[in-house]
Amino acid sequence: MNLFKKIFGKWFACDKKETCTLDDIERVVRYREIENSPELKEYLELDKLMMSEEFVQKKYNWQKKDFKMTDTYAVASRYKELLNDEDLQLFLELEDSTRLKNFLKFKASKDYAKLQDKEAVAQSTDLQRMAKFENSDEYKLYLKYLKSELPKEYKALVAKMETPEFKKDYAFWSNPNRWKTTPEYQQHVRYKQLSKRADIVFYLQQDPQEIARLEKALGKKK
């Protein structure tokens, strides 16, 4: 009752015109003590946060948004589609192959013109090998995809998916319980805990105007 003494003094009496009880005193004292508590301050800050449009929208998205509707899923889905493109994968494999590099080096040399000389080709196994590669389906495939944007797109997707940011996003959005992994969820849990505290329940049940009226009435009787 130290706070009571500070507010009302050491002596208290009621006159005949008003009814005053110890409960009134305890009620006011308890209200003021809670009003200045760090727990109430924390609760009120969290309550404001919980009611904010930004928080409500985040919570809704994290709880309700379909993984398939996210940009993360779109990237992963497109990557899988291109990964299953057999011709594209053959191109990428050929692109890094020694036989293609050797042919391109040969094609850039003066010896490439010898492929037009049937007699020279007939006498050289190296020229025959180069001629065979140039007329092969895999080289035609290489030329086809060399003009395509798909290899660039695929490589860009691979690079994106290897970033820590994408891996984090994928792990988050693909998790059906993603809401519970957020800092905001921990704030939500803390808010619920505080809302059940007896002191905070008591405080919220009081009418501030009634407390002020009682405090004024009791103050006159010190």
GUVEX-38991 format. One record per residue (C-alpha): residue number from 1; residue in three letters; z, y, x. Coordinates in pm, 1 decimal, padded with zeros to 6 digits. Layout:
<node NUM ALA <Z Y X>>;
...
REM end
This chain:
<node 1 MET <00000.0 00000.0 00000.0>>;
<node 2 ASN <-00036.7 00233.2 00299.9>>;
<node 3 LEU <-00347.5 00385.5 00149.8>>;
<node 4 PHE <-00160.4 00429.6 -00181.7>>;
<node 5 LYS <00107.3 00629.2 -00004.2>>;
<node 6 LYS <-00156.5 00849.7 00156.8>>;
<node 7 ILE <-00320.6 00913.4 -00178.2>>;
<node 8 PHE <-00022.4 00934.4 -00414.0>>;
<node 9 GLY <00281.7 00983.8 -00192.8>>;
<node 10 LYS <00594.4 00767.8 -00178.8>>;
<node 11 TRP <00708.7 00837.9 -00530.6>>;
<node 12 PHE <00524.9 00791.8 -00858.1>>;
<node 13 ALA <00626.8 00838.8 -01219.9>>;
<node 14 CYS <00447.3 00863.5 -01552.2>>;
<node 15 ASP <00525.6 01116.6 -01818.1>>;
<node 16 LYS <00534.8 01037.7 -02188.1>>;
<node 17 LYS <00191.7 01183.7 -02258.8>>;
<node 18 GLU <00000.2 00926.0 -02052.3>>;
<node 19 THR <00028.8 00554.5 -01988.2>>;
<node 20 CYS <00022.0 00467.2 -01620.0>>;
<node 21 THR <00057.7 00120.2 -01469.3>>;
<node 22 LEU <00084.0 -00034.4 -01129.1>>;
<node 23 ASP <-00250.0 -00199.6 -01203.4>>;
<node 24 ASP <-00411.5 00143.3 -01222.6>>;
<node 25 ILE <-00276.3 00233.1 -00880.9>>;
<node 26 GLU <-00386.6 -00094.5 -00724.7>>;
<node 27 ARG <-00724.6 -00061.4 -00886.9>>;
<node 28 VAL <-00788.1 00283.0 -00740.4>>;
<node 29 VAL <-00651.4 00192.4 -00398.9>>;
<node 30 ARG <-00856.4 -00125.4 -00382.1>>;
<node 31 TYR <-01170.8 00058.3 -00493.0>>;
<node 32 ARG <-01132.8 00323.1 -00222.1>>;
<node 33 GLU <-01059.3 00066.0 00046.5>>;
<node 34 ILE <-01370.5 -00131.5 -00042.0>>;
<node 35 GLU <-01575.8 00185.8 -00070.0>>;
<node 36 ASN <-01516.6 00255.1 00298.8>>;
<node 37 SER <-01560.5 -00103.7 00417.5>>;
<node 38 PRO <-01843.5 -00214.3 00651.4>>;
<node 39 GLU <-01912.1 -00509.8 00420.6>>;
<node 40 LEU <-01993.7 -00283.3 00126.4>>;
<node 41 LYS <-02209.4 -00061.8 00346.6>>;
<node 42 GLU <-02401.5 -00368.9 00460.7>>;
<node 43 TYR <-02435.0 -00494.4 00102.4>>;
<node 44 LEU <-02569.7 -00162.6 -00025.7>>;
<node 45 GLU <-02822.1 -00140.6 00257.4>>;
<node 46 LEU <-02940.7 -00494.7 00187.3>>;
<node 47 ASP <-02950.1 -00428.6 -00186.8>>;
<node 48 LYS <-03180.5 -00132.5 -00126.1>>;
<node 49 LEU <-03397.0 -00347.5 00100.1>>;
<node 50 MET <-03416.4 -00634.0 -00151.4>>;
<node 51 MET <-03537.0 -00395.3 -00419.0>>;
<node 52 SER <-03799.0 -00226.1 -00200.0>>;
<node 53 GLU <-04164.2 -00279.6 -00288.8>>;
<node 54 GLU <-04245.1 -00385.5 00066.9>>;
<node 55 PHE <-03977.6 -00656.0 00073.2>>;
<node 56 VAL <-04067.1 -00786.3 -00274.0>>;
<node 57 GLN <-04435.7 -00808.5 -00178.3>>;
<node 58 LYS <-04361.4 -00987.0 00149.1>>;
<node 59 LYS <-04136.6 -01236.5 -00025.0>>;
<node 60 TYR <-04399.2 -01303.3 -00292.0>>;
<node 61 ASN <-04675.1 -01355.4 -00034.5>>;
<node 62 TRP <-04466.9 -01585.1 00180.0>>;
<node 63 GLN <-04354.4 -01791.9 -00115.6>>;
<node 64 LYS <-04666.8 -01797.0 -00332.0>>;
<node 65 LYS <-04973.0 -01728.0 -00119.1>>;
<node 66 ASP <-05198.5 -02030.8 -00082.7>>;
<node 67 PHE <-05263.9 -02121.1 00280.8>>;
<node 68 LYS <-05632.0 -02164.2 00192.6>>;
<node 69 MET <-05648.0 -01796.8 00092.4>>;
<node 70 THR <-05544.8 -01669.9 00437.0>>;
<node 71 ASP <-05763.0 -01546.3 00722.1>>;
<node 72 THR <-05590.0 -01801.8 00942.7>>;
<node 73 TYR <-05717.8 -02087.4 00727.5>>;
<node 74 ALA <-06067.8 -01934.7 00720.2>>;
<node 75 VAL <-06079.8 -01928.8 01101.3>>;
<node 76 ALA <-05952.2 -02285.4 01132.7>>;
<node 77 SER <-06188.6 -02407.5 00861.4>>;
<node 78 ARG <-06494.0 -02245.8 01022.3>>;
<node 79 TYR <-06394.2 -02387.1 01360.3>>;
<node 80 LYS <-06372.4 -02736.0 01212.2>>;
<node 81 GLU <-06711.7 -02693.3 01047.0>>;
<node 82 LEU <-06877.2 -02598.0 01374.8>>;
<node 83 LEU <-06687.9 -02867.5 01563.1>>;
<node 84 ASN <-06846.3 -03123.1 01330.5>>;
<node 85 ASP <-07195.0 -02980.4 01386.1>>;
<node 86 GLU <-07337.8 -03257.3 01606.7>>;
<node 87 ASP <-07640.8 -03060.9 01721.8>>;
<node 88 LEU <-07428.0 -02764.9 01821.0>>;
<node 89 GLN <-07190.3 -02986.7 02014.2>>;
<node 90 LEU <-07487.2 -03151.4 02190.8>>;
<node 91 PHE <-07611.3 -02805.4 02287.8>>;
<node 92 LEU <-07272.2 -02708.0 02426.4>>;
<node 93 GLU <-07252.5 -03031.8 02621.6>>;
<node 94 LEU <-07603.1 -02984.3 02757.1>>;
<node 95 GLU <-07535.7 -02619.9 02839.7>>;
<node 96 ASP <-07278.2 -02721.3 03097.8>>;
<node 97 SER <-07469.4 -03023.2 03227.4>>;
<node 98 THR <-07602.0 -03059.7 03580.4>>;
<node 99 ARG <-07943.9 -03175.6 03461.4>>;
<node 100 LEU <-08000.5 -02853.6 03263.5>>;
<node 101 LYS <-07882.3 -02635.2 03548.0>>;
<node 102 ASN <-08114.2 -02817.4 03787.2>>;
<node 103 PHE <-08406.5 -02778.3 03549.2>>;
<node 104 LEU <-08343.7 -02407.0 03492.6>>;
<node 105 LYS <-08322.5 -02357.1 03867.2>>;
<node 106 PHE <-08652.0 -02546.7 03905.6>>;
<node 107 LYS <-08811.6 -02345.3 03623.6>>;
<node 108 ALA <-08725.3 -02023.4 03802.7>>;
<node 109 SER <-08888.5 -02144.7 04125.6>>;
<node 110 LYS <-09253.5 -02142.4 04238.9>>;
<node 111 ASP <-09262.5 -02522.4 04204.9>>;
<node 112 TYR <-09251.7 -02491.3 03826.7>>;
<node 113 ALA <-09623.7 -02403.9 03823.6>>;
<node 114 LYS <-09697.7 -02747.5 03970.1>>;
<node 115 LEU <-09621.7 -02902.8 03631.6>>;
<node 116 GLN <-09966.6 -02782.2 03527.7>>;
<node 117 ASP <-10121.6 -02990.9 03805.0>>;
<node 118 LYS <-10149.9 -03344.1 03666.7>>;
<node 119 GLU <-10234.3 -03487.6 04008.7>>;
<node 120 ALA <-09928.1 -03326.2 04168.1>>;
<node 121 VAL <-09706.8 -03455.3 03887.6>>;
<node 122 ALA <-09846.4 -03807.2 03924.7>>;
<node 123 GLN <-09756.8 -03806.5 04291.8>>;
<node 124 SER <-09399.2 -03667.8 04257.8>>;
<node 125 THR <-09106.9 -03841.1 04087.1>>;
<node 126 ASP <-08915.2 -03511.5 04089.7>>;
<node 127 LEU <-09194.0 -03334.3 03902.1>>;
<node 128 GLN <-09220.1 -03624.5 03659.0>>;
<node 129 ARG <-08845.0 -03599.6 03592.0>>;
<node 130 MET <-08870.5 -03226.9 03532.4>>;
<node 131 ALA <-09170.2 -03265.8 03303.4>>;
<node 132 LYS <-08993.5 -03535.9 03105.2>>;
<node 133 PHE <-08685.0 -03316.8 03059.2>>;
<node 134 GLU <-08892.7 -03016.8 02950.9>>;
<node 135 ASN <-09056.8 -03225.2 02677.9>>;
<node 136 SER <-08733.9 -03393.0 02565.9>>;
<node 137 ASP <-08562.4 -03344.0 02228.5>>;
<node 138 GLU <-08245.0 -03227.6 02395.9>>;
<node 139 TYR <-08425.5 -02945.3 02575.8>>;
<node 140 LYS <-08593.2 -02845.1 02249.2>>;
<node 141 LEU <-08245.3 -02846.1 02093.4>>;
<node 142 TYR <-08124.1 -02626.2 02377.6>>;
<node 143 LEU <-08403.0 -02374.0 02315.1>>;
<node 144 LYS <-08328.3 -02374.5 01943.6>>;
<node 145 TYR <-07957.2 -02295.9 01983.6>>;
<node 146 LEU <-08022.2 -02054.7 02268.0>>;
<node 147 LYS <-08158.8 -01815.1 02004.2>>;
<node 148 SER <-07875.1 -01888.2 01761.5>>;
<node 149 GLU <-07548.4 -01699.4 01717.8>>;
<node 150 LEU <-07360.2 -02021.6 01646.3>>;
<node 151 PRO <-07262.5 -02101.8 02008.3>>;
<node 152 LYS <-07117.0 -01750.8 02049.7>>;
<node 153 GLU <-06934.5 -01781.1 01720.3>>;
<node 154 TYR <-06792.4 -02121.6 01811.7>>;
<node 155 LYS <-06673.5 -02004.9 02152.5>>;
<node 156 ALA <-06513.2 -01697.7 01996.9>>;
<node 157 LEU <-06329.2 -01918.9 01746.0>>;
<node 158 VAL <-06208.5 -02149.3 02022.5>>;
<node 159 ALA <-06079.2 -01851.2 02222.0>>;
<node 160 LYS <-05906.3 -01707.5 01915.1>>;
<node 161 MET <-05738.9 -02035.3 01822.2>>;
<node 162 GLU <-05600.7 -02074.7 02172.4>>;
<node 163 THR <-05409.3 -01746.6 02156.5>>;
<node 164 PRO <-05030.2 -01757.8 02103.3>>;
<node 165 GLU <-05068.8 -01520.1 01809.4>>;
<node 166 PHE <-05306.5 -01751.0 01622.2>>;
<node 167 LYS <-05097.5 -02058.8 01693.6>>;
<node 168 LYS <-04792.6 -01877.6 01561.5>>;
<node 169 ASP <-04978.3 -01762.3 01248.5>>;
<node 170 TYR <-05117.2 -02109.2 01185.6>>;
<node 171 ALA <-04776.1 -02272.9 01220.7>>;
<node 172 PHE <-04629.1 -02013.5 00983.6>>;
<node 173 TRP <-04891.1 -02012.5 00707.5>>;
<node 174 SER <-04946.6 -02387.7 00708.5>>;
<node 175 ASN <-04573.8 -02441.6 00651.7>>;
<node 176 PRO <-04498.0 -02469.1 00276.3>>;
<node 177 ASN <-04139.3 -02359.1 00352.6>>;
<node 178 ARG <-04255.4 -02057.5 00554.9>>;
<node 179 TRP <-04030.6 -01815.7 00360.2>>;
<node 180 LYS <-03720.5 -01981.4 00501.5>>;
<node 181 THR <-03840.9 -01924.1 00859.2>>;
<node 182 THR <-03849.5 -01543.7 00829.1>>;
<node 183 PRO <-03585.0 -01288.5 00934.7>>;
<node 184 GLU <-03615.8 -01149.6 00582.2>>;
<node 185 TYR <-03494.8 -01479.8 00442.0>>;
<node 186 GLN <-03183.2 -01456.0 00657.2>>;
<node 187 GLN <-03127.0 -01106.6 00516.6>>;
<node 188 HIS <-03171.8 -01251.5 00167.7>>;
<node 189 VAL <-02910.2 -01521.0 00239.4>>;
<node 190 ARG <-02667.3 -01263.4 00377.0>>;
<node 191 TYR <-02721.3 -01045.4 00069.6>>;
<node 192 LYS <-02639.1 -01337.4 -00160.3>>;
<node 193 GLN <-02326.6 -01415.5 00039.8>>;
<node 194 LEU <-02202.7 -01058.2 00019.0>>;
<node 195 SER <-02282.2 -01032.8 -00352.3>>;
<node 196 LYS <-02035.8 -01317.4 -00415.5>>;
<node 197 ARG <-01749.9 -01159.7 -00219.3>>;
<node 198 ALA <-01454.3 -01092.3 -00449.3>>;
<node 199 ASP <-01409.5 -00736.3 -00323.7>>;
<node 200 ILE <-01774.9 -00648.6 -00373.3>>;
<node 201 VAL <-01782.0 -00810.5 -00718.0>>;
<node 202 PHE <-01475.6 -00606.0 -00808.3>>;
<node 203 TYR <-01626.6 -00284.5 -00671.1>>;
<node 204 LEU <-01952.8 -00325.9 -00860.9>>;
<node 205 GLN <-01766.6 -00393.4 -01185.0>>;
<node 206 GLN <-01589.5 -00058.5 -01170.2>>;
<node 207 ASP <-01706.7 00264.4 -01329.6>>;
<node 208 PRO <-01694.6 00534.6 -01058.7>>;
<node 209 GLN <-01623.7 00799.6 -01318.4>>;
<node 210 GLU <-01330.5 00597.0 -01453.1>>;
<node 211 ILE <-01193.4 00552.0 -01101.9>>;
<node 212 ALA <-01220.9 00925.8 -01040.2>>;
<node 213 ARG <-01043.9 00998.6 -01370.0>>;
<node 214 LEU <-00761.6 00758.7 -01285.7>>;
<node 215 GLU <-00733.4 00896.2 -00933.3>>;
<node 216 LYS <-00706.1 01248.9 -01069.8>>;
<node 217 ALA <-00447.2 01150.2 -01329.0>>;
<node 218 LEU <-00240.4 00955.5 -01081.1>>;
<node 219 GLY <-00262.8 01232.3 -00825.8>>;
<node 220 LYS <-00093.7 01471.2 -01066.9>>;
<node 221 LYS <00207.9 01243.6 -01088.9>>;
<node 222 LYS <00293.4 01229.0 -00721.4>>;
REM end
